[in-house]
Amino acid sequence: MKAAASLLFALLALMAFSLATQLDLAATGWSRADRSGNFLGLMFGDGRKLLGNQFFTMADVYFHSGYYPTIFDQKSEGQKEIIAASHGKKEDEEDEKNEDFFGKPKDWVDAFGRNFKITQHTHLEQGREREILPWLRLAAELDPNKIETYTVGAFFLREHLHRTDQAEAFLREGLRQNPGSCELLFELGRLYRASKLDFDHARNVWYLGVNRYLALKPEEQKENRLIFEEMAVNLAYLEDQTGRYEEAINWFRAAQQVAVNPTALQEQIDAIQKKIPAKQP
Amino acid sequence: MNKIIAVAGVVIKELYRRKDFYVLFVLTALLTCAAGAMNFFHDDKIVRYVKDICLLLIWVSSLVVAIVTTARQIPAERESRTIFPLLAKPVSRGQVVAGKFLGCWLATGIALIVFYLFFAIIAGSREHIWPVGIYLQAAWMQWMLLGIVIAMVLLGSIYLAAPSSTSTISFVAVGGILLLGGHLKNIALAQPEPMQGILTFLYFSIPHLEWFYLSDFVVYNFAAVPWAKIILATLYAAVWIGIFLLLTWAGFRRKNLTT
């Protein structure tokens, strides 16, 4: 009886070992099959995009240190401030006024309740911008096709936290998920130009961005006009800075074709033209 | 007063003999530590999301402890028929109500101290600052809110059939007030009459629990709220606790305990 039990144990152990060797190969295949996804993707399916958007909003909430309107508060619809900030927009008095979504207290309950709410409009600064990063990381995990997540994250990493390499890695991760995105290429070019002072690399990336824009369908080009204008203007400044005035003028002219205010760009062209030495007869 | 304290003492002993608090505390600690261990862009100075998650768990856990513990107090005494020897001590029905309230409130207060100590250690170890004032205010205001909730649940446990229904309705009511209480006026203004009038009446007649939520001040490192406002909010909480306890006593006084 004892021998039979030992034999049975040995048989079961052998079976377990054999199955493990077989299943290990299959298990590797399962994990590879879910290459784009991860645990969160597996959990939420397509619903993760909604959650991703919510986490992106959380980054904006943190950027304002909790001073943020709820769905019940009146707020002028507009761009999220972290996006505006990543495009270099500074707030003026009018913006500040629009952001006062509380207004005057409606009654004593509202007035007294405001003592226990955050009612100051502030933005994170002096390196505290890092606090928005966890939400952007999670937003990128949940919705890898939301371009703003990468551009905003890279901007704050580069501009405020001076971590250029991580900003570049985040942008490249975005480019792997969204190959050929003009916004991501524009931001990558800005990183090379402003943070790494690598003008050649910046120029190449922006050229690639412009080519991607030109390859878009006409209706898609219409939607991406602003990013083309930004790339063309930045290329013009870059060429001007490196002494390639003819190219700079060409890029400003290209930008004029889609710009809202072409007159301002004409002034830039005129200024560059003065720098070009008159051709010898 | 001694009788009220004796009844309260039994409730506190019950809390630490039951597993609810320990389970919730371990869960809070585990989830907070797991969140804290996550690495975002190799930056170990990021802390606010950990504070946010920890405070959310503390709020949920303390509400669960308060509501579940309170909801079963009087029904359990009736079911096991221990209410009769208790009332024969003699302890009046008002003293039973007061003792049960005090016991639950003190028990959740003890639980809150443990939770906030854990929070302060976690936040302090990462931020290297100790804003004791705002921590004290946040814990105090949360305890005041729990006082109102406990008194409200005690009232529900007199009229509702079972502890489970009392707990469920209480969770819905507390969650609803916390989420919508401060916005009812805004919602009312967008409605036609008579809904506008009904919602406005509701806005002024509910206890405004959202005032007692100071977690944002803690998470975003804002300065403490003026103490005069905290005292006023405490008085407001005391008034609501009084109203609910009086209603509970009025209902319990006439309650037939044999059915």
Interface residues (C-beta under 8 A of the other chain):
Chain A: Y62 S65 G66 T70 F72 D73 K106 D107 V109 D110 F112 G113 N115 F116 K117 I118 Q120 G127 R130 E131 L133 P134 W135 R137 L157 L161 R163 Q166 F170
Chain B: M38 F40 F41 H42 D43 K45 I46 V47 R48 Y49 M141 G182 H183 K185 N186 I187 Y203 F204 H208 E210 W211 F212 Y213 L214 D216 F217 V219 Y220 F222 V225 P226 K229 L232 A233
